[in-house]
Amino acid sequence: ELYYSQLREDIQTMDWLVADLAALTAGLNPETWNQFRNGLEEQIGSEKDRPRLEWAAKFIRDQSAPLLTGIADYRNELEQSSRQSGHRLWISSIALALATLALALVTGWLLHARVFRRIDQTARAVRRMSDGRFEPSTRRIIDDELGQLESDVAQLARRTEQLVEVLDALNGAKTLQEAIDRLPMRLKRRFMIEWLGLVEIKDGRMRLRLGRPGFEG
């Protein structure tokens, strides 16, 4: 579960990660991060032990579609660009997209290490090109990483959508069985297995604990 203190710690950790990413990219718009951070703190409210998975999941869900479209556009732009013109324009666009993507994934519990690693590797390659090093291998790295990043984000978007459906089903349900009955059949088959985690009843409240049985994460 995510509690107030853990969320605070996640926010601080992501401040450092975003600062590192900002140093690598050609431009960083802080508004998306501010939107997430301010919204998260607002959702925490005065109940310091209340998890806020639902808000964070919906935030990522809402960010996923435009990010996927943006990544596809940047890949096409990269493919069509030449060494003689337009480098600064598309480098800046890719840098902003990478930063925005990183900020959209900063819930702590959904920040997959491999996803952030791809963002970091791509950002470094973009930085090399912005410094005037246009090696063909660097261009291939950017294209390959963006392609895999597109796949990773699509997978994350699907899983986040499922998480939102599960949270919606849990919301207002008086029993675990009632919550399960509300789920679409495709999710009932996966409920309480794989990444969606376990539902536990404690002190009369149902809570979603992410991770597989026997795995805390």
C-alpha positions in Angstrom: 0.0 0.0 0.0 1.0 3.6 -0.4 0.9 5.7 2.7 1.5 9.3 3.3 5.2 8.9 4.4 5.9 6.6 1.4 4.4 9.1 -1.0 6.5 11.9 0.5 9.6 9.7 0.0 8.7 8.9 -3.6 8.2 12.6 -4.3 11.7 13.4 -3.0 13.3 10.6 -4.9 11.7 11.6 -8.1 12.8 15.2 -7.6 16.4 13.9 -7.8 15.7 11.7 -10.8 13.9 14.5 -12.7 16.8 16.9 -11.9 19.2 14.4 -13.4 17.1 14.0 -16.5 16.8 17.8 -16.9 20.6 18.0 -17.0 20.7 15.5 -19.8 18.0 16.9 -22.1 17.8 20.0 -24.2 14.7 21.3 -22.5 12.4 20.5 -19.6 8.9 21.8 -19.0 8.2 21.5 -15.3 4.5 22.0 -15.6 3.6 18.3 -15.9 5.7 17.4 -12.9 4.1 20.3 -10.9 0.7 19.1 -12.0 1.4 15.6 -10.8 3.1 16.7 -7.5 0.5 19.3 -6.6 -2.4 16.9 -7.5 -0.8 14.2 -5.4 -0.3 16.3 -2.4 -3.9 17.6 -2.8 -5.2 14.1 -2.9 -3.2 13.0 0.2 -5.2 15.5 2.2 -5.4 15.2 6.0 -5.8 11.4 6.2 -2.1 10.5 6.3 -2.6 6.7 6.1 -5.0 6.7 3.2 -3.6 5.2 0.0 -4.0 7.3 -3.2 -3.6 4.7 -5.8 -6.7 5.6 -7.7 -5.7 9.2 -8.4 -2.2 8.3 -9.5 -3.4 5.5 -11.7 -5.9 7.7 -13.5 -3.3 10.4 -13.9 -1.0 8.0 -15.8 -3.9 6.6 -17.8 -4.8 10.1 -19.0 -1.2 10.8 -19.9 -0.6 7.6 -21.8 -2.4 8.1 -25.0 -0.9 11.5 -26.0 2.5 10.2 -25.0 2.3 7.2 -27.2 1.2 9.4 -30.1 4.1 11.8 -29.4 6.7 9.0 -29.3 5.5 7.7 -32.6 5.6 11.2 -34.1 9.2 11.7 -32.8 10.3 8.4 -34.3 9.0 9.5 -37.7 10.6 12.9 -37.3 13.9 11.3 -36.4 13.7 9.0 -39.5 13.0 11.9 -41.8 15.5 14.4 -40.4 18.9 15.0 -42.0 22.2 16.1 -40.6 22.1 19.4 -42.4 18.8 20.8 -41.0 16.3 20.6 -38.3 18.5 18.9 -35.6 17.9 21.4 -32.9 14.1 21.4 -33.5 13.6 17.7 -33.2 16.2 17.2 -30.5 14.3 19.7 -28.4 11.0 18.0 -29.1 12.3 14.6 -28.2 13.9 15.9 -25.0 10.6 17.5 -23.9 8.8 14.3 -24.7 11.2 12.2 -22.7 11.0 14.6 -19.7 7.2 14.6 -19.9 7.1 10.8 -20.1 9.3 10.5 -17.0 7.1 12.8 -15.1 4.0 10.9 -16.1 5.5 7.7 -14.6 6.5 9.1 -11.2 4.1 7.3 -8.9 6.9 5.2 -7.5 4.9 1.9 -7.7 4.6 2.1 -11.5 8.0 3.4 -12.3 9.5 0.3 -14.0 13.3 0.3 -13.8 13.7 -0.7 -17.4 11.3 2.1 -18.6 13.3 4.8 -16.8 16.6 3.2 -18.1 15.4 3.5 -21.6 14.4 7.1 -21.0 17.9 7.8 -19.6 19.7 6.0 -22.4 17.7 7.9 -25.0 18.2 11.2 -23.3 22.0 10.6 -23.2 22.0 9.8 -26.9 20.0 12.9 -27.6 22.5 15.0 -25.6 25.4 13.6 -27.7 23.6 14.7 -30.9 22.8 18.1 -29.5 26.5 18.5 -28.8 27.2 18.0 -32.5 28.1 14.3 -32.4 26.0 12.8 -35.2 27.4 9.3 -35.3 25.1 6.8 -37.1 25.3 4.5 -34.1 23.9 7.3 -31.9 20.9 7.8 -34.3 20.3 4.0 -34.2 20.4 4.0 -30.4 17.8 6.8 -30.3 15.5 5.1 -32.8 15.8 1.6 -31.2 15.3 3.0 -27.7 12.3 5.0 -28.7 10.8 2.0 -30.4 11.1 -0.1 -27.3 10.0 2.7 -25.1 6.9 3.0 -27.2 6.2 -0.7 -26.6 6.9 -0.4 -22.8 4.6 2.6 -22.5 1.8 0.9 -24.4 2.1 -2.1 -22.0 2.1 0.2 -19.0 -1.0 2.0 -20.3 -2.9 -1.3 -20.7 -1.9 -2.3 -17.2 -2.8 1.1 -15.7 -6.2 0.9 -17.4 -6.8 -2.5 -15.8 -5.7 -1.1 -12.4 -8.2 1.8 -12.8 -11.0 -0.8 -13.5 -10.1 -2.8 -10.5 -10.0 0.3 -8.2 -13.4 1.4 -9.6 -14.8 -2.0 -8.8 -13.4 -1.9 -5.3 -14.8 1.6 -4.7 -18.0 1.2 -2.7 -18.0 -2.6 -2.7 -19.0 -4.0 0.7 -17.3 -7.3 0.2 -14.5 -8.7 -1.8 -16.9 -11.0 -3.7 -19.0 -8.0 -4.6 -16.0 -6.2 -5.9 -14.9 -9.2 -8.0 -18.4 -9.5 -9.4 -18.2 -6.0 -10.7 -15.1 -6.7 -12.8 -15.3 -7.5 -16.5 -14.8 -11.2 -17.2 -11.4 -10.6 -18.8 -10.1 -9.1 -15.5 -11.8 -11.7 -13.3 -9.5 -14.3 -14.8 -6.5 -12.3 -13.8 -7.7 -10.9 -10.5 -5.3 -11.5 -7.6 -2.6 -12.8 -9.9 0.3 -11.3 -11.9 1.1 -7.7 -11.4 -2.4 -6.5 -10.2 -1.5 -7.8 -6.7 -3.6 -9.0 -3.8 -6.6 -7.5 -2.1 -6.5 -7.8 1.7 -9.1 -7.0 4.2 -7.8 -5.3 7.3 -9.7 -3.4 10.0 -12.9 -3.7 7.9 -11.3 -2.0 4.9 -10.3 -3.5 1.5 -7.0 -2.5 0.2 -5.1 -3.3 -3.0 -1.5 -4.4 -2.4 0.6 -4.4 -5.6 2.9 -7.3 -6.3 2.7 -11.0 -6.8 2.1 -13.4 -3.9 5.3 -13.5 -1.9 6.7 -10.4 -3.6 6.7 -7.0 -2.1 6.9 -4.3 -4.7 
